[in-house]
């Protein structure tokens, strides 16, 4: 899965950064390195650029640049809520 496939609010771990030359090096220099956690903040109205947060910094990337970053989605654990966000009611008997 690549970075533009994540929805706003979703989090992923960077697995690899593809591309060549200066663009790839620039992505690595600003923190897009394997193992880092990245969160999609929002997409522009037409879907380009994408605002992401990495290492506490918000960065806007063009969609084609973001497509060079492979991520593994990280599922957040629930907070005791069942389907539809409703709190589960435990039955003892």
PyMOL Python script that loads the backbone (N, CA, C, O; Angstrom):
from pymol import cmd

cmd.read_pdbstr("""\
ATOM      1  N   UNK A   1       0.857  -1.170   0.000  1.00  0.00           N
ATOM      2  CA  UNK A   1       0.000   0.000   0.000  1.00  0.00           C
ATOM      3  C   UNK A   1       0.905   1.236   0.000  1.00  0.00           C
ATOM      4  O   UNK A   1       1.963   1.256   0.630  1.00  0.00           O
ATOM      5  N   UNK A   2       0.459   2.257  -0.721  1.00  0.00           N
ATOM      6  CA  UNK A   2       1.243   3.481  -0.810  1.00  0.00           C
ATOM      7  C   UNK A   2       0.544   4.620  -0.075  1.00  0.00           C
ATOM      8  O   UNK A   2      -0.667   4.572   0.143  1.00  0.00           O
ATOM      9  N   UNK A   3       1.296   5.628   0.301  1.00  0.00           N
ATOM     10  CA  UNK A   3       0.806   6.715   1.148  1.00  0.00           C
ATOM     11  C   UNK A   3      -0.509   7.342   0.670  1.00  0.00           C
ATOM     12  O   UNK A   3      -1.377   7.590   1.507  1.00  0.00           O
ATOM     13  N   UNK A   4      -0.708   7.612  -0.628  1.00  0.00           N
ATOM     14  CA  UNK A   4      -1.986   8.224  -1.029  1.00  0.00           C
ATOM     15  C   UNK A   4      -3.207   7.330  -0.831  1.00  0.00           C
ATOM     16  O   UNK A   4      -4.335   7.804  -0.967  1.00  0.00           O
ATOM     17  N   UNK A   5      -3.014   6.058  -0.516  1.00  0.00           N
ATOM     18  CA  UNK A   5      -4.137   5.150  -0.294  1.00  0.00           C
ATOM     19  C   UNK A   5      -4.708   5.269   1.116  1.00  0.00           C
ATOM     20  O   UNK A   5      -5.816   4.798   1.373  1.00  0.00           O
ATOM     21  N   UNK A   6      -3.967   5.893   2.032  1.00  0.00           N
ATOM     22  CA  UNK A   6      -4.469   6.098   3.389  1.00  0.00           C
ATOM     23  C   UNK A   6      -5.495   7.224   3.383  1.00  0.00           C
ATOM     24  O   UNK A   6      -5.368   8.188   2.628  1.00  0.00           O
ATOM     25  N   UNK A   7      -6.500   7.096   4.220  1.00  0.00           N
ATOM     26  CA  UNK A   7      -7.532   8.118   4.368  1.00  0.00           C
ATOM     27  C   UNK A   7      -7.092   9.125   5.429  1.00  0.00           C
ATOM     28  O   UNK A   7      -6.252   8.799   6.268  1.00  0.00           O
ATOM     29  N   UNK A   8      -7.644  10.346   5.412  1.00  0.00           N
ATOM     30  CA  UNK A   8      -7.308  11.315   6.451  1.00  0.00           C
ATOM     31  C   UNK A   8      -7.543  10.733   7.846  1.00  0.00           C
ATOM     32  O   UNK A   8      -8.591  10.147   8.120  1.00  0.00           O
ATOM     33  N   UNK A   9      -6.561  10.902   8.711  1.00  0.00           N
ATOM     34  CA  UNK A   9      -6.624  10.374  10.068  1.00  0.00           C
ATOM     35  C   UNK A   9      -5.971   9.018  10.221  1.00  0.00           C
ATOM     36  O   UNK A   9      -5.660   8.612  11.341  1.00  0.00           O
ATOM     37  N   UNK A  10      -5.754   8.302   9.126  1.00  0.00           N
ATOM     38  CA  UNK A  10      -5.128   6.984   9.209  1.00  0.00           C
ATOM     39  C   UNK A  10      -3.616   7.119   9.364  1.00  0.00           C
ATOM     40  O   UNK A  10      -3.007   8.103   8.946  1.00  0.00           O
ATOM     41  N   UNK A  11      -3.039   6.093   9.979  1.00  0.00           N
ATOM     42  CA  UNK A  11      -1.616   6.083  10.308  1.00  0.00           C
ATOM     43  C   UNK A  11      -0.961   4.890   9.640  1.00  0.00           C
ATOM     44  O   UNK A  11      -1.568   3.829   9.501  1.00  0.00           O
ATOM     45  N   UNK A  12       0.297   5.077   9.223  1.00  0.00           N
ATOM     46  CA  UNK A  12       1.038   3.979   8.619  1.00  0.00           C
ATOM     47  C   UNK A  12       2.507   4.051   8.984  1.00  0.00           C
ATOM     48  O   UNK A  12       3.023   5.103   9.361  1.00  0.00           O
ATOM     49  N   UNK A  13       3.164   2.919   8.863  1.00  0.00           N
ATOM     50  CA  UNK A  13       4.611   2.853   9.078  1.00  0.00           C
ATOM     51  C   UNK A  13       5.271   2.796   7.712  1.00  0.00           C
ATOM     52  O   UNK A  13       4.869   2.002   6.861  1.00  0.00           O
ATOM     53  N   UNK A  14       6.269   3.621   7.498  1.00  0.00           N
ATOM     54  CA  UNK A  14       6.959   3.645   6.212  1.00  0.00           C
ATOM     55  C   UNK A  14       7.770   2.369   6.063  1.00  0.00           C
ATOM     56  O   UNK A  14       8.556   2.009   6.939  1.00  0.00           O
ATOM     57  N   UNK A  15       7.569   1.691   4.939  1.00  0.00           N
ATOM     58  CA  UNK A  15       8.261   0.439   4.641  1.00  0.00           C
ATOM     59  C   UNK A  15       9.414   0.690   3.681  1.00  0.00           C
ATOM     60  O   UNK A  15      10.498   0.135   3.855  1.00  0.00           O
ATOM     61  N   UNK A  16       9.188   1.526   2.662  1.00  0.00           N
ATOM     62  CA  UNK A  16      10.221   1.802   1.662  1.00  0.00           C
ATOM     63  C   UNK A  16       9.926   3.127   0.974  1.00  0.00           C
ATOM     64  O   UNK A  16       8.781   3.574   0.904  1.00  0.00           O
ATOM     65  N   UNK A  17      10.991   3.742   0.468  1.00  0.00           N
ATOM     66  CA  UNK A  17      10.865   4.961  -0.331  1.00  0.00           C
ATOM     67  C   UNK A  17      11.480   4.662  -1.688  1.00  0.00           C
ATOM     68  O   UNK A  17      12.666   4.350  -1.790  1.00  0.00           O
ATOM     69  N   UNK A  18      10.661   4.762  -2.729  1.00  0.00           N
ATOM     70  CA  UNK A  18      11.116   4.469  -4.083  1.00  0.00           C
ATOM     71  C   UNK A  18      11.491   5.767  -4.787  1.00  0.00           C
ATOM     72  O   UNK A  18      11.422   6.843  -4.194  1.00  0.00           O
ATOM     73  N   UNK A  19      11.877   5.666  -6.020  1.00  0.00           N
ATOM     74  CA  UNK A  19      12.272   6.835  -6.788  1.00  0.00           C
ATOM     75  C   UNK A  19      13.781   6.863  -6.941  1.00  0.00           C
ATOM     76  O   UNK A  19      14.496   5.993  -6.444  1.00  0.00           O
ATOM     77  N   UNK A  20      14.242   7.883  -7.640  1.00  0.00           N
ATOM     78  CA  UNK A  20      15.671   7.988  -7.905  1.00  0.00           C
ATOM     79  C   UNK A  20      16.145   9.416  -7.707  1.00  0.00           C
ATOM     80  O   UNK A  20      15.358  10.363  -7.713  1.00  0.00           O
ATOM     81  N   UNK A  21      17.427   9.544  -7.535  1.00  0.00           N
ATOM     82  CA  UNK A  21      18.075  10.844  -7.538  1.00  0.00           C
ATOM     83  C   UNK A  21      17.691  11.761  -6.403  1.00  0.00           C
ATOM     84  O   UNK A  21      17.479  11.341  -5.265  1.00  0.00           O
ATOM     85  N   UNK A  22      17.606  13.054  -6.759  1.00  0.00           N
ATOM     86  CA  UNK A  22      17.415  14.101  -5.761  1.00  0.00           C
ATOM     87  C   UNK A  22      16.074  14.018  -5.045  1.00  0.00           C
ATOM     88  O   UNK A  22      15.995  14.313  -3.852  1.00  0.00           O
ATOM     89  N   UNK A  23      15.017  13.622  -5.752  1.00  0.00           N
ATOM     90  CA  UNK A  23      13.698  13.537  -5.114  1.00  0.00           C
ATOM     91  C   UNK A  23      13.701  12.505  -3.999  1.00  0.00           C
ATOM     92  O   UNK A  23      13.232  12.786  -2.896  1.00  0.00           O
ATOM     93  N   UNK A  24      14.224  11.315  -4.272  1.00  0.00           N
ATOM     94  CA  UNK A  24      14.288  10.269  -3.248  1.00  0.00           C
ATOM     95  C   UNK A  24      15.140  10.733  -2.069  1.00  0.00           C
ATOM     96  O   UNK A  24      14.767  10.543  -0.911  1.00  0.00           O
ATOM     97  N   UNK A  25      16.286  11.340  -2.371  1.00  0.00           N
ATOM     98  CA  UNK A  25      17.167  11.811  -1.298  1.00  0.00           C
ATOM     99  C   UNK A  25      16.486  12.887  -0.462  1.00  0.00           C
ATOM    100  O   UNK A  25      16.639  12.907   0.760  1.00  0.00           O
ATOM    101  N   UNK A  26      15.741  13.776  -1.099  1.00  0.00           N
ATOM    102  CA  UNK A  26      15.036  14.835  -0.370  1.00  0.00           C
ATOM    103  C   UNK A  26      13.972  14.245   0.556  1.00  0.00           C
ATOM    104  O   UNK A  26      13.831  14.687   1.696  1.00  0.00           O
ATOM    105  N   UNK A  27      13.222  13.245   0.072  1.00  0.00           N
ATOM    106  CA  UNK A  27      12.221  12.588   0.918  1.00  0.00           C
ATOM    107  C   UNK A  27      12.881  11.947   2.136  1.00  0.00           C
ATOM    108  O   UNK A  27      12.363  12.039   3.249  1.00  0.00           O
ATOM    109  N   UNK A  28      14.019  11.301   1.923  1.00  0.00           N
ATOM    110  CA  UNK A  28      14.742  10.690   3.044  1.00  0.00           C
ATOM    111  C   UNK A  28      15.245  11.760   4.007  1.00  0.00           C
ATOM    112  O   UNK A  28      15.171  11.584   5.223  1.00  0.00           O
ATOM    113  N   UNK A  29      15.755  12.866   3.473  1.00  0.00           N
ATOM    114  CA  UNK A  29      16.299  13.940   4.311  1.00  0.00           C
ATOM    115  C   UNK A  29      15.246  14.579   5.209  1.00  0.00           C
ATOM    116  O   UNK A  29      15.552  14.966   6.337  1.00  0.00           O
ATOM    117  N   UNK A  30      14.013  14.694   4.728  1.00  0.00           N
ATOM    118  CA  UNK A  30      12.985  15.347   5.549  1.00  0.00           C
ATOM    119  C   UNK A  30      12.268  14.373   6.473  1.00  0.00           C
ATOM    120  O   UNK A  30      11.314  14.753   7.154  1.00  0.00           O
ATOM    121  N   UNK A  31      12.719  13.113   6.505  1.00  0.00           N
ATOM    122  CA  UNK A  31      12.204  12.191   7.512  1.00  0.00           C
ATOM    123  C   UNK A  31      11.420  11.004   7.019  1.00  0.00           C
ATOM    124  O   UNK A  31      10.977  10.192   7.832  1.00  0.00           O
ATOM    125  N   UNK A  32      11.228  10.867   5.731  1.00  0.00           N
ATOM    126  CA  UNK A  32      10.478   9.728   5.204  1.00  0.00           C
ATOM    127  C   UNK A  32      11.417   8.530   5.065  1.00  0.00           C
ATOM    128  O   UNK A  32      11.800   8.138   3.963  1.00  0.00           O
ATOM    129  N   UNK A  33      11.770   7.967   6.212  1.00  0.00           N
ATOM    130  CA  UNK A  33      12.685   6.828   6.234  1.00  0.00           C
ATOM    131  C   UNK A  33      11.952   5.601   6.771  1.00  0.00           C
ATOM    132  O   UNK A  33      11.047   5.729   7.596  1.00  0.00           O
ATOM    133  N   UNK A  34      12.337   4.417   6.309  1.00  0.00           N
ATOM    134  CA  UNK A  34      11.670   3.198   6.784  1.00  0.00           C
ATOM    135  C   UNK A  34      11.661   3.118   8.310  1.00  0.00           C
ATOM    136  O   UNK A  34      12.663   3.381   8.974  1.00  0.00           O
ATOM    137  N   UNK A  35      10.491   2.744   8.842  1.00  0.00           N
ATOM    138  CA  UNK A  35      10.313   2.623  10.283  1.00  0.00           C
ATOM    139  C   UNK A  35       9.611   3.816  10.910  1.00  0.00           C
ATOM    140  O   UNK A  35       9.070   3.697  12.009  1.00  0.00           O
ATOM    141  N   UNK A  36       9.605   4.960  10.241  1.00  0.00           N
ATOM    142  CA  UNK A  36       8.935   6.144  10.781  1.00  0.00           C
ATOM    143  C   UNK A  36       7.423   6.008  10.629  1.00  0.00           C
ATOM    144  O   UNK A  36       6.935   5.344   9.714  1.00  0.00           O
ATOM    145  N   UNK A  37       6.701   6.638  11.527  1.00  0.00           N
ATOM    146  CA  UNK A  37       5.239   6.635  11.504  1.00  0.00           C
ATOM    147  C   UNK A  37       4.764   7.919  10.824  1.00  0.00           C
ATOM    148  O   UNK A  37       5.250   9.009  11.122  1.00  0.00           O
ATOM    149  N   UNK A  38       3.814   7.773   9.912  1.00  0.00           N
ATOM    150  CA  UNK A  38       3.270   8.912   9.178  1.00  0.00           C
ATOM    151  C   UNK A  38       1.747   8.888   9.295  1.00  0.00           C
ATOM    152  O   UNK A  38       1.128   7.824   9.269  1.00  0.00           O
ATOM    153  N   UNK A  39       1.150  10.081   9.423  1.00  0.00           N
ATOM    154  CA  UNK A  39      -0.307  10.191   9.529  1.00  0.00           C
ATOM    155  C   UNK A  39      -0.802  11.155   8.462  1.00  0.00           C
ATOM    156  O   UNK A  39      -0.247  12.240   8.292  1.00  0.00           O
ATOM    157  N   UNK A  40      -1.836  10.763   7.751  1.00  0.00           N
ATOM    158  CA  UNK A  40      -2.435  11.640   6.742  1.00  0.00           C
ATOM    159  C   UNK A  40      -3.356  12.615   7.468  1.00  0.00           C
ATOM    160  O   UNK A  40      -4.260  12.203   8.195  1.00  0.00           O
ATOM    161  N   UNK A  41      -3.122  13.901   7.266  1.00  0.00           N
ATOM    162  CA  UNK A  41      -3.942  14.937   7.895  1.00  0.00           C
ATOM    163  C   UNK A  41      -5.151  15.249   7.013  1.00  0.00           C
ATOM    164  O   UNK A  41      -6.296  15.171   7.456  1.00  0.00           O
ATOM    165  N   UNK A  42      -4.875  15.603   5.757  1.00  0.00           N
ATOM    166  CA  UNK A  42      -5.979  15.917   4.842  1.00  0.00           C
ATOM    167  C   UNK A  42      -5.478  15.972   3.406  1.00  0.00           C
ATOM    168  O   UNK A  42      -4.282  16.057   3.129  1.00  0.00           O
ATOM    169  N   UNK A  43      -6.452  15.918   2.511  1.00  0.00           N
ATOM    170  CA  UNK A  43      -6.204  16.074   1.083  1.00  0.00           C
ATOM    171  C   UNK A  43      -6.752  17.431   0.663  1.00  0.00           C
ATOM    172  O   UNK A  43      -7.751  17.893   1.214  1.00  0.00           O
ATOM    173  N   UNK A  44      -6.116  18.064  -0.294  1.00  0.00           N
ATOM    174  CA  UNK A  44      -6.652  19.304  -0.858  1.00  0.00           C
ATOM    175  C   UNK A  44      -7.967  18.968  -1.570  1.00  0.00           C
ATOM    176  O   UNK A  44      -8.205  17.804  -1.893  1.00  0.00           O
ATOM    177  N   UNK A  45      -8.817  19.954  -1.818  1.00  0.00           N
ATOM    178  CA  UNK A  45     -10.118  19.677  -2.431  1.00  0.00           C
ATOM    179  C   UNK A  45     -10.065  18.848  -3.712  1.00  0.00           C
ATOM    180  O   UNK A  45     -10.965  18.042  -3.950  1.00  0.00           O
ATOM    181  N   UNK A  46      -9.053  19.021  -4.529  1.00  0.00           N
ATOM    182  CA  UNK A  46      -8.940  18.239  -5.760  1.00  0.00           C
ATOM    183  C   UNK A  46      -8.047  17.014  -5.581  1.00  0.00           C
ATOM    184  O   UNK A  46      -7.727  16.334  -6.555  1.00  0.00           O
ATOM    185  N   UNK A  47      -7.641  16.729  -4.339  1.00  0.00           N
ATOM    186  CA  UNK A  47      -6.851  15.537  -4.051  1.00  0.00           C
ATOM    187  C   UNK A  47      -5.352  15.723  -4.150  1.00  0.00           C
ATOM    188  O   UNK A  47      -4.601  14.772  -3.932  1.00  0.00           O
ATOM    189  N   UNK A  48      -4.896  16.921  -4.473  1.00  0.00           N
ATOM    190  CA  UNK A  48      -3.468  17.165  -4.609  1.00  0.00           C
ATOM    191  C   UNK A  48      -3.186  18.583  -4.158  1.00  0.00           C
ATOM    192  O   UNK A  48      -3.800  19.492  -4.719  1.00  0.00           O
ATOM    193  N   UNK A  49      -2.328  18.855  -3.211  1.00  0.00           N
ATOM    194  CA  UNK A  49      -1.404  17.966  -2.509  1.00  0.00           C
ATOM    195  C   UNK A  49      -2.047  17.270  -1.311  1.00  0.00           C
ATOM    196  O   UNK A  49      -3.228  17.445  -1.010  1.00  0.00           O
ATOM    197  N   UNK A  50      -1.213  16.471  -0.642  1.00  0.00           N
ATOM    198  CA  UNK A  50      -1.610  15.720   0.548  1.00  0.00           C
ATOM    199  C   UNK A  50      -0.827  16.288   1.729  1.00  0.00           C
ATOM    200  O   UNK A  50       0.391  16.445   1.646  1.00  0.00           O
ATOM    201  N   UNK A  51      -1.516  16.594   2.821  1.00  0.00           N
ATOM    202  CA  UNK A  51      -0.832  17.055   4.027  1.00  0.00           C
ATOM    203  C   UNK A  51      -0.664  15.865   4.962  1.00  0.00           C
ATOM    204  O   UNK A  51      -1.635  15.184   5.292  1.00  0.00           O
ATOM    205  N   UNK A  52       0.582  15.616   5.389  1.00  0.00           N
ATOM    206  CA  UNK A  52       0.880  14.505   6.288  1.00  0.00           C
ATOM    207  C   UNK A  52       1.659  15.022   7.490  1.00  0.00           C
ATOM    208  O   UNK A  52       2.231  16.111   7.458  1.00  0.00           O
ATOM    209  N   UNK A  53       1.671  14.222   8.545  1.00  0.00           N
ATOM    210  CA  UNK A  53       2.461  14.547   9.730  1.00  0.00           C
ATOM    211  C   UNK A  53       3.460  13.431   9.955  1.00  0.00           C
ATOM    212  O   UNK A  53       3.101  12.254  10.001  1.00  0.00           O
ATOM    213  N   UNK A  54       4.731  13.820  10.097  1.00  0.00           N
ATOM    214  CA  UNK A  54       5.792  12.860  10.358  1.00  0.00           C
ATOM    215  C   UNK A  54       6.758  13.497  11.344  1.00  0.00           C
ATOM    216  O   UNK A  54       7.188  14.634  11.150  1.00  0.00           O
ATOM    217  N   UNK A  55       7.095  12.780  12.382  1.00  0.00           N
ATOM    218  CA  UNK A  55       7.998  13.252  13.435  1.00  0.00           C
ATOM    219  C   UNK A  55       7.561  14.612  13.996  1.00  0.00           C
ATOM    220  O   UNK A  55       8.397  15.468  14.284  1.00  0.00           O
ATOM    221  N   UNK A  56       6.245  14.802  14.146  1.00  0.00           N
ATOM    222  CA  UNK A  56       5.718  16.027  14.731  1.00  0.00           C
ATOM    223  C   UNK A  56       5.673  17.219  13.791  1.00  0.00           C
ATOM    224  O   UNK A  56       5.332  18.322  14.218  1.00  0.00           O
ATOM    225  N   UNK A  57       6.008  17.026  12.526  1.00  0.00           N
ATOM    226  CA  UNK A  57       6.022  18.108  11.546  1.00  0.00           C
ATOM    227  C   UNK A  57       5.016  17.823  10.442  1.00  0.00           C
ATOM    228  O   UNK A  57       4.915  16.697   9.956  1.00  0.00           O
ATOM    229  N   UNK A  58       4.277  18.849  10.053  1.00  0.00           N
ATOM    230  CA  UNK A  58       3.317  18.690   8.955  1.00  0.00           C
ATOM    231  C   UNK A  58       3.975  19.111   7.646  1.00  0.00           C
ATOM    232  O   UNK A  58       4.607  20.163   7.551  1.00  0.00           O
ATOM    233  N   UNK A  59       3.804  18.255   6.644  1.00  0.00           N
ATOM    234  CA  UNK A  59       4.430  18.463   5.342  1.00  0.00           C
ATOM    235  C   UNK A  59       3.384  18.215   4.260  1.00  0.00           C
ATOM    236  O   UNK A  59       2.578  17.291   4.368  1.00  0.00           O
ATOM    237  N   UNK A  60       3.400  19.039   3.221  1.00  0.00           N
ATOM    238  CA  UNK A  60       2.533  18.813   2.061  1.00  0.00           C
ATOM    239  C   UNK A  60       3.358  18.192   0.944  1.00  0.00           C
ATOM    240  O   UNK A  60       4.445  18.667   0.617  1.00  0.00           O
ATOM    241  N   UNK A  61       2.825  17.132   0.371  1.00  0.00           N
ATOM    242  CA  UNK A  61       3.485  16.429  -0.731  1.00  0.00           C
ATOM    243  C   UNK A  61       2.552  16.373  -1.923  1.00  0.00           C
ATOM    244  O   UNK A  61       1.335  16.266  -1.772  1.00  0.00           O
ATOM    245  N   UNK A  62       3.136  16.447  -3.116  1.00  0.00           N
ATOM    246  CA  UNK A  62       2.337  16.188  -4.312  1.00  0.00           C
ATOM    247  C   UNK A  62       1.940  14.721  -4.299  1.00  0.00           C
ATOM    248  O   UNK A  62       2.630  13.879  -3.725  1.00  0.00           O
ATOM    249  N   UNK A  63       0.830  14.434  -4.934  1.00  0.00           N
ATOM    250  CA  UNK A  63       0.330  13.055  -4.973  1.00  0.00           C
ATOM    251  C   UNK A  63       1.359  12.113  -5.605  1.00  0.00           C
ATOM    252  O   UNK A  63       1.536  10.991  -5.131  1.00  0.00           O
ATOM    253  N   UNK A  64       2.033  12.554  -6.662  1.00  0.00           N
ATOM    254  CA  UNK A  64       3.016  11.687  -7.317  1.00  0.00           C
ATOM    255  C   UNK A  64       4.238  11.437  -6.434  1.00  0.00           C
ATOM    256  O   UNK A  64       4.860  10.379  -6.527  1.00  0.00           O
ATOM    257  N   UNK A  65       4.589  12.402  -5.577  1.00  0.00           N
ATOM    258  CA  UNK A  65       5.690  12.193  -4.628  1.00  0.00           C
ATOM    259  C   UNK A  65       5.261  11.212  -3.543  1.00  0.00           C
ATOM    260  O   UNK A  65       6.017  10.313  -3.175  1.00  0.00           O
ATOM    261  N   UNK A  66       4.045  11.389  -3.033  1.00  0.00           N
ATOM    262  CA  UNK A  66       3.537  10.503  -1.985  1.00  0.00           C
ATOM    263  C   UNK A  66       3.400   9.073  -2.483  1.00  0.00           C
ATOM    264  O   UNK A  66       3.507   8.127  -1.701  1.00  0.00           O
ATOM    265  N   UNK A  67       3.163   8.911  -3.786  1.00  0.00           N
ATOM    266  CA  UNK A  67       3.006   7.571  -4.365  1.00  0.00           C
ATOM    267  C   UNK A  67       4.317   6.793  -4.381  1.00  0.00           C
ATOM    268  O   UNK A  67       4.317   5.595  -4.666  1.00  0.00           O
ATOM    269  N   UNK A  68       5.426   7.448  -4.081  1.00  0.00           N
ATOM    270  CA  UNK A  68       6.726   6.771  -4.012  1.00  0.00           C
ATOM    271  C   UNK A  68       6.995   6.184  -2.627  1.00  0.00           C
ATOM    272  O   UNK A  68       7.995   5.497  -2.423  1.00  0.00           O
ATOM    273  N   UNK A  69       6.099   6.458  -1.676  1.00  0.00           N
ATOM    274  CA  UNK A  69       6.311   6.034  -0.291  1.00  0.00           C
ATOM    275  C   UNK A  69       5.385   4.867   0.023  1.00  0.00           C
ATOM    276  O   UNK A  69       4.163   5.012   0.048  1.00  0.00           O
ATOM    277  N   UNK A  70       5.985   3.716   0.259  1.00  0.00           N
ATOM    278  CA  UNK A  70       5.217   2.511   0.598  1.00  0.00           C
ATOM    279  C   UNK A  70       5.034   2.468   2.109  1.00  0.00           C
ATOM    280  O   UNK A  70       5.986   2.660   2.866  1.00  0.00           O
ATOM    281  N   UNK A  71       3.797   2.215   2.540  1.00  0.00           N
ATOM    282  CA  UNK A  71       3.481   2.181   3.970  1.00  0.00           C
ATOM    283  C   UNK A  71       2.748   0.898   4.332  1.00  0.00           C
ATOM    284  O   UNK A  71       2.132   0.246   3.489  1.00  0.00           O
ATOM    285  N   UNK A  72       2.836   0.560   5.606  1.00  0.00           N
ATOM    286  CA  UNK A  72       2.055  -0.538   6.176  1.00  0.00           C
ATOM    287  C   UNK A  72       1.059   0.117   7.118  1.00  0.00           C
ATOM    288  O   UNK A  72       1.463   0.745   8.097  1.00  0.00           O
ATOM    289  N   UNK A  73      -0.244  -0.016   6.842  1.00  0.00           N
ATOM    290  CA  UNK A  73      -1.232   0.632   7.706  1.00  0.00           C
ATOM    291  C   UNK A  73      -1.150   0.114   9.137  1.00  0.00           C
ATOM    292  O   UNK A  73      -0.925  -1.073   9.375  1.00  0.00           O
ATOM    293  N   UNK A  74      -1.333   1.012  10.065  1.00  0.00           N
ATOM    294  CA  UNK A  74      -1.350   0.658  11.482  1.00  0.00           C
ATOM    295  C   UNK A  74      -2.774   0.843  11.964  1.00  0.00           C
ATOM    296  O   UNK A  74      -3.331   1.939  11.902  1.00  0.00           O
ATOM    297  N   UNK A  75      -3.344  -0.221  12.433  1.00  0.00           N
ATOM    298  CA  UNK A  75      -4.715  -0.167  12.947  1.00  0.00           C
ATOM    299  C   UNK A  75      -4.660   0.235  14.410  1.00  0.00           C
ATOM    300  O   UNK A  75      -3.921  -0.344  15.206  1.00  0.00           O
ATOM    301  N   UNK A  76      -5.446   1.225  14.738  1.00  0.00           N
ATOM    302  CA  UNK A  76      -5.499   1.654  16.135  1.00  0.00           C
ATOM    303  C   UNK A  76      -6.401   0.719  16.909  1.00  0.00           C
ATOM    304  O   UNK A  76      -7.414   0.249  16.390  1.00  0.00           O
ATOM    305  N   UNK A  77      -6.038   0.452  18.133  1.00  0.00           N
ATOM    306  CA  UNK A  77      -6.867  -0.399  18.986  1.00  0.00           C
ATOM    307  C   UNK A  77      -8.096   0.373  19.422  1.00  0.00           C
ATOM    308  O   UNK A  77      -8.044   1.580  19.658  1.00  0.00           O
ATOM    309  N   UNK A  78      -9.187  -0.339  19.522  1.00  0.00           N
ATOM    310  CA  UNK A  78     -10.430   0.285  19.959  1.00  0.00           C
ATOM    311  C   UNK A  78     -10.375   0.660  21.427  1.00  0.00           C
ATOM    312  O   UNK A  78      -9.505   0.206  22.170  1.00  0.00           O
ATOM    313  N   UNK A  79     -11.298   1.478  21.824  1.00  0.00           N
ATOM    314  CA  UNK A  79     -11.354   1.900  23.219  1.00  0.00           C
ATOM    315  C   UNK A  79     -12.609   1.351  23.874  1.00  0.00           C
ATOM    316  O   UNK A  79     -13.382   2.096  24.475  1.00  0.00           O
ATOM    317  N   UNK A  80     -12.810   0.038  23.754  1.00  0.00           N
ATOM    318  CA  UNK A  80     -13.968  -0.576  24.384  1.00  0.00           C
ATOM    319  C   UNK A  80     -15.258  -0.314  23.641  1.00  0.00           C
ATOM    320  O   UNK A  80     -16.343  -0.403  24.215  1.00  0.00           O
ATOM    321  N   UNK A  81     -15.144   0.006  22.384  1.00  0.00           N
ATOM    322  CA  UNK A  81     -16.338   0.309  21.607  1.00  0.00           C
ATOM    323  C   UNK A  81     -16.539  -0.758  20.545  1.00  0.00           C
ATOM    324  O   UNK A  81     -15.587  -1.248  19.938  1.00  0.00           O
ATOM    325  N   UNK A  82     -17.780  -1.097  20.341  1.00  0.00           N
ATOM    326  CA  UNK A  82     -18.125  -2.119  19.363  1.00  0.00           C
ATOM    327  C   UNK A  82     -18.424  -1.505  18.006  1.00  0.00           C
ATOM    328  O   UNK A  82     -18.057  -0.360  17.743  1.00  0.00           O
ATOM    329  N   UNK A  83     -19.082  -2.256  17.156  1.00  0.00           N
ATOM    330  CA  UNK A  83     -19.426  -1.756  15.826  1.00  0.00           C
ATOM    331  C   UNK A  83     -20.239  -0.473  15.907  1.00  0.00           C
ATOM    332  O   UNK A  83     -21.110  -0.331  16.765  1.00  0.00           O
ATOM    333  N   UNK A  84     -19.951   0.441  15.025  1.00  0.00           N
ATOM    334  CA  UNK A  84     -20.688   1.698  15.006  1.00  0.00           C
ATOM    335  C   UNK A  84     -20.270   2.659  16.094  1.00  0.00           C
ATOM    336  O   UNK A  84     -20.932   3.677  16.294  1.00  0.00           O
ATOM    337  N   UNK A  85     -19.185   2.370  16.811  1.00  0.00           N
ATOM    338  CA  UNK A  85     -18.697   3.263  17.847  1.00  0.00           C
ATOM    339  C   UNK A  85     -19.479   3.192  19.146  1.00  0.00           C
ATOM    340  O   UNK A  85     -19.265   4.004  20.046  1.00  0.00           O
ATOM    341  N   UNK A  86     -20.380   2.229  19.251  1.00  0.00           N
ATOM    342  CA  UNK A  86     -21.171   2.108  20.484  1.00  0.00           C
ATOM    343  C   UNK A  86     -20.381   1.327  21.523  1.00  0.00           C
ATOM    344  O   UNK A  86     -19.637   0.402  21.196  1.00  0.00           O
ATOM    345  N   UNK A  87     -20.553   1.709  22.755  1.00  0.00           N
ATOM    346  CA  UNK A  87     -19.889   1.021  23.853  1.00  0.00           C
ATOM    347  C   UNK A  87     -20.525  -0.345  24.046  1.00  0.00           C
ATOM    348  O   UNK A  87     -21.749  -0.478  24.045  1.00  0.00           O
ATOM    349  N   UNK A  88     -19.685  -1.356  24.211  1.00  0.00           N
ATOM    350  CA  UNK A  88     -20.196  -2.714  24.422  1.00  0.00           C
ATOM    351  C   UNK A  88     -20.762  -2.862  25.825  1.00  0.00           C
ATOM    352  O   UNK A  88     -20.219  -2.318  26.787  1.00  0.00           O
ATOM    353  N   UNK A  89     -21.841  -3.592  25.930  1.00  0.00           N
ATOM    354  CA  UNK A  89     -22.419  -3.883  27.241  1.00  0.00           C
ATOM    355  C   UNK A  89     -22.130  -5.338  27.545  1.00  0.00           C
ATOM    356  O   UNK A  89     -22.525  -6.234  26.799  1.00  0.00           O
ATOM    357  N   UNK A  90     -21.452  -5.558  28.623  1.00  0.00           N
ATOM    358  CA  UNK A  90     -21.067  -6.919  29.000  1.00  0.00           C
ATOM    359  C   UNK A  90     -22.202  -7.584  29.767  1.00  0.00           C
ATOM    360  O   UNK A  90     -22.824  -6.986  30.645  1.00  0.00           O
ATOM    361  N   UNK A  91     -22.445  -8.811  29.416  1.00  0.00           N
ATOM    362  CA  UNK A  91     -23.472  -9.581  30.106  1.00  0.00           C
ATOM    363  C   UNK A  91     -22.793 -10.691  30.878  1.00  0.00           C
ATOM    364  O   UNK A  91     -21.981 -11.437  30.332  1.00  0.00           O
ATOM    365  N   UNK A  92     -23.125 -10.794  32.130  1.00  0.00           N
ATOM    366  CA  UNK A  92     -22.518 -11.819  32.971  1.00  0.00           C
ATOM    367  C   UNK A  92     -23.329 -13.103  32.973  1.00  0.00           C
ATOM    368  O   UNK A  92     -22.773 -14.180  33.188  1.00  0.00           O
ATOM    369  N   UNK A  93     -24.631 -13.011  32.738  1.00  0.00           N
ATOM    370  CA  UNK A  93     -25.485 -14.197  32.769  1.00  0.00           C
ATOM    371  C   UNK A  93     -26.264 -14.326  31.507  1.00  0.00           C
ATOM    372  O   UNK A  93     -27.040 -15.269  31.354  1.00  0.00           O
TER     373      UNK A  93
END
""", "prot")
cmd.dss("prot")
cmd.show_as("cartoon", "prot")
cmd.util.cbc("prot")
cmd.orient("prot")
